[in-house]
Amino acid sequence: MMMDVIPFENTWPYEKQFDDIYLHECPFCGEEQVLTHMKPEVLEQAKEGIKTSLILPCCHGKITILEADEDYFWADEQLRK
């Protein structure tokens, strides 16, 4: 089964430091250095292509992650302007 290509506008960078997963900036409200509640095992599932929801603590915006790589979340909606 071939997955549709996810456009780059639907990506958002993240950073992992130890067991913490950060966003440099929230795609919804612009808050900087957002510490997510995502657990490392959930990130690993996202890297395996398991659809994951991420609720951001700053504004309760929701990213539906279709997959993840080492640098980006690939979402089901446009996150970049």
N, C-alpha and C positions, 0 to 999 in steps of 0.2 A: 504494500500500500504506500502510495506516494503522498507525502504531506504537501499541502500548498505552501509556497514560499511566503514567509511572514515578512512584510515590508519593514525596512529599517526604522520608519516612523513609529512602529509599534514596539521599539526596544527602549529599555531604560537601564543605564549602568548601575551596578551595585558594587559594594566592596565588602569582603569578608575579613574581619580581624579576629583571630582566635575563633570563638563560637558566635560572635556577634556579626550580624549582617546589617550594613548601613546603606542608605542612599545619600549621595552628596547633596541632593536636592529633591524635594517632593515634586512630582510632575503636576500635581493638582494645586497646591497652595504656595509652593515656592520655599517652604521651610528648609533650612539647611541642616546638614548632618543629622538625618533622621535615623535613629536606631529602630529597626523593625523588631517585631516579636517573632520573626521567622526562626525556627530551629534549624540547626545544620542538617538534620535528617530530612526535613521538608525540602531544603534546598537540593539535597541529593536526589530526591524524588522528582523535583522539577527538572533537573539535569537529565533524568531518564525519560522525560516527556510526559510526566504525569501532571495533569492540569491542577493548578494550585491557586487558591485565592490569598491575596496579601492585603490586609486592611492596615492602612497607615495610621500610626498613633497620633499624628499631628492634626489631621483634618478628617479622619475616617474615610478617606478616599480608598477605593478598592481597585487593585490591579488583578486581573485574571491572567495568571502566568501560564502560557501554553508549554513553554520549555525554557530552559536556562542554559547558559554556557558559563565559562569562567569569569566573564565580564558583564554580561547583559541578561536581563529578563526579557523574554520575547512574549508580548502580550496579545490579547485578542482585540485590542483597540489602539488607536493612534495616541501615543503619549507625548510625542514631539510636535511642536508647532511647525 
